[in-house]
Amino acid sequence: MALRPFAPGSIDFDDSNVARVTTASVSVYSESNDKSRITGTWYRDELVHIYDEVVAEEPVYNPVWYRVWGGYLHRARLQRVKFLYNTPVSNYPSGVRSLVEVTVPFTQPWRFTKAFGWEPLNPLLYYESVHWIEGVDEGPDGDPWYLIYDDLTGTYHVNARHLRPIPAGDLTPIRPEIPRESKRLQVNLTTQSLTAYEYEKPVYQTKIASGIPAGRTSKNEISTKTPSGDFFIQEKMPAKHMGNGNLFAGTDDYELPGVSWTCFFTELGHAFHGTYWHDNFGTPMSHGCVNMRTEDARWLFRWVDPVFDFSQGKIYQRGLGTPVTILYS
């Protein structure tokens, strides 16, 4: 059954092996391959208990399957999640913005207006997404709720127990003493991998999911291909709303609030960033950006230049960042 994490104590089992369905539906197979018999279906935002993790022969780029009730699910469209409840900050300083991350599978944002009172909004905010807060108020249930600042939609409220303030120590730059010209990033679109170099020695490597190579569906749309060539990190945003800013969007609309640790490398908006809507790294999945696991994107955000000053909420020497090379091997 689907469990909605809107109150502490809403679950009665170990949450260390739970995954959220991130797409319209996923099929359960009798064996750990998609050629076996379908035994069941799970739907968007339902939470699945995982009994075991199995490494199969296919797909080669992402061979992990989860053993669940009734069979096996491939992890491509699942997100591993937890239920971690937090103590709200009661005396929040006015005029200050701080970063928080969602620590439950999903949470419902609400907005208050004099005309309509409290209204639930879409889309939901998901586990590991990152947001700016700028205050604390009494929410629709009488508990403390944080006032979220969204760069596309303005402000709304979220239950403070569902959000963890990110300590400043988690955001310190990684090896900022290394000159900008001695760091570089290389993305290989053939192997779907990213490598960070210092003084031409690899210091970090991970799988990514680049843009779908189908290109644009019409001449008025931006291509979904990730561009190849030489670039620089131009802008960094720890929390970015990607989409159109529709507060009442449907579940299938392109609305992704709180995309984490975003590092832009083109003026068209191509970026490296964290990803909470799939776990299918090693194959093209995006609209043109470079999708990364959240922990990888956070490392990259802290490592690349320019440096983001969290005390001021801005970066310095914008556009003069770490060199980026994107190529096909």
N, C-alpha and C positions, 0 to 999 in steps of 0.2 A: 504494500500500500504506500501511497505517497504521504510523506510527513511534512507538515508545514512548520518551520521553526520560528514561530512568532512569540513563544513564551518559554522561559527557562523550565527545564524538566519535562519538555514535550516528548522526549524519547526515553525508552527503557532498555536500550541495548547498547553495546559497545559501538561507538561511532568511528572507530579507527579504520573501518573497512566499508565505507559507504561511498557511492558514486551517484552523481546527478545526471539525468538524461538531458543533453544540451540541444537536441534537435526534435523535430516533430514526433518521431518514433524510432525505436531500434528493435531489431529482432533478436530473440533468443534462439540459438541453434543447439541441436542435440549433441554436436561435437564442436571442437574448436576450429571450425572452418565454415565458410559461407556456402559450401556446397551440400552441407548436411541438412537434415529436416528442421524446419522452423517449429519450435515448440511453444512460443509465446511472444508477446510484444510489450514493451514498456514505452511510456509516452513522456513528452517534454516535462521537465521539472519533477518527475517522479524520482524517488530515492531508492536505489537498489543496494541490498546488502551483498557484499562480495565474500565468498567463502575461500577462494584461492585464486592465485595468479598463474597462468599457464603460458609458456612460450611455445608457440606453434611454428609450423614451417611457413605459413603465409598469413598476411602479406609480409614479404621479406623486409620492407622498410619499417614496419611496425607490427611485429609478430605477437604482441601481448593480447591475450584473451583473459576474461574474468569468468570464473565458475560461479554461477548464481543459481537461484532456485529454478529448476527446470532445464538447466543446460549451461550455455556459454554465451557471453556477450563480448564482441570486440570492443576495445577501449576507445576507438577513434572518436566517437560522439558521446563520451562520458567524461565527467569531471570528478576526480576524487575530492571529497569535501569532509568537513567536520562540523560539529556543533560546539563552538567555544563562546561562552557568554562573558561579558566584560562589565566591570564596575564603571558606571558613568562618571565623567568629570563634572562635579556639581558646580564649581565656581569657575566658569570658563571666562577668560579675559575678553573684554569687548574689543572689537577692531582688529582681532588677530585671526588668521587662518592657519589651521593645522591639518596634517594628513592623517587619514584613518583608512583601515582596510576592513572589508566585510569578513566576518569569521563564522558565519553560519551559511548553510547551502544557498539561501536567498532570503531577502527581506523586502518588505513592501514599503515604498516611499509614499508619503501623504503630503498634501498641501492644504492649508487653511485659507479660505477667503470669506469675507463678510457676506458675500452673496450666497455661497453654497456650503459654508462651514468646512468640515474636514472631508476631503475626497481622496480615495486611493488613486495612485498614478501608475502608469506603465512606462517603461518596462521595469521589472524587478531589478534589484541590485544583487549581484551574485558573488559567491565566495571568491576571495582574493582580488576583487575589484578594489580600486583605490579612489578615494574622494577627499575633497577639501571640506572641512567644517568651519563655521564661523560663529557658532553660538550654541546654547542649550536652552530648551524650553520644555514646558509641559506638553506632552503629546496627547493624542486622542484617547489614550487609555489612562491618562493621569501620571504616567511614568516619565522620566527624563528622556527627551528625544533631541538628537543633534540637528542643528540647522545646516543642511548641506548646501554648498555653493557649486552649481553646475555651470560650466562655461558656455553651454548652449541654451539651457532652459531656466536659468536663474536659481532660485532657492526653493527648497522643500525640506521636509522633516523625515528622519529615520530613527527607529528605536535605538537608543544609545547602547543597549546591551548587545546589539548585533555588530558593533563597530569597535575595532581596537585602535586606539591612538598609536601611531608609529613612532617609536622613540627616535630621538635625533641620532643616537649612536648607530641605528640601523641604516643611516643615510649618508654617512661620511664618505667622501671621495676615496676611491681605491687608487693608490699610487699616483697622486696628483703631481708628485715631484718629477715624474718622467716628462721630458719635453714633448710638446704636441707632435712634433715631426718624428718622434721615435715610437709613437703608437700608431697602429693602423688596424683596420678591420677588413677581412676578406670573406665574402659570401660566395659559395659555389652553388649555382642554381642546378647543376647536374646532380651533385651528391646531396643537395639540400642541407648544407652544413655552413656554420659560421665559425671563423677562427679569429681570435684576437692576438696581435703580435706586439711585443715590446722589443725594440732593438732587433727586429727580424726573427725573434724567437717566439714560437707559439706559447701563450700563457693560458688560453681558455679556448675550448672548442665544444660545440653543441649542435644538435639537430635543429633545423628551423622548418617552417612551412611558408614558402614564398607565394607569389601571386599565381592564380590559375592562368595557364598560358593561352586560354581561348581568346583573350583579347577583349575588345569592346563589342557589345551587342548592337550598338548603333553609333553613328558618327558623332553624336552629341554626348556620348558617355566617355569617361576616362577609361583607358585600357586597364584590365585586371592583371596584366603582366607586370612583374617586377622589373623595372628598367635595369639594364646592364650598363657598366661604365664606371667612371671614377667620380666620386662625390665627397662631400664633407658633412659631418653632423652640423646641422644648422640651428636646431631648436630642441629643447628638452622640456617635456611636461610630465610630471609624475602622475597626473590624473587627467585624462582626456575623454570627452564624450565624442564618440564617432557616430555619425548618422545625421538626421535632420532635426533633432531636438523636439520630436513629437511626444508630448507628455501622455498622450492617449494612444500610442502606437499599438498595433496588433503584435501577436507573438512572432509572426514571420517577417515583420518589418526590420529594416536595417537600422537598429538603434542599440548602441553599445555604450552605455554610460560607464565611467570609471575605468576605461582602458588604462592599464598601469604602465609606468616607466617608459614613456613614449619618447623616442629619439628620432626626430625628423631629419631626412637626408636629401629631400628634394622640395622645391617650392610648390609642387602639386600635392604634397601631403604624404608621400611615401615615408614610412617610418619603421623602426624596430619597436616592438612593444610586447607586453605580456598578453596572454590569451587565456580566457576562461570559458570559451565556447566550443573547444574541441581538444582532444589529446591525440592528434594525428600528425605528429611531426615526422618529417622525412619525405613528404610529398606536398605538392602545391595545394593550398587551401584558401588563400586570402584574396582580397580585392586589389592586391598590388603591394601591400605592406609585407614586412618580414615578421611573421608570427613567431613568438618564442614562449617557452614555459615561463611562468611568472618569476621563478627564482633566477633564471638565466637573464631575463630582461632587467631585473633589479640590479644584478651584477654589472651588466653592460651600462646601465644608466649611471651607476656610480663610477665606472671606469673611464668612459669616454669624456673628452673635452667637447664643449666648454663645461665648466663646473657650475652646478646649480646651487645657489645660495638659499637654503631653506629658511633662514632667519628673515630674508627679504622676499622670498617667494619668487625669485627671478634668477636668470642666468646672466653672465657677463661675457663680453666678446662674442656675442651672437653671430653665428655663421662661420666662425673661425675654429671649428671643431675638428675632431679626429678624422683623418682620411678614411674613406670607405671605397673598396673596390668590389664590384659585383660582376661575376663572370660565369661562363660555362666552361667546364673542364673539357 
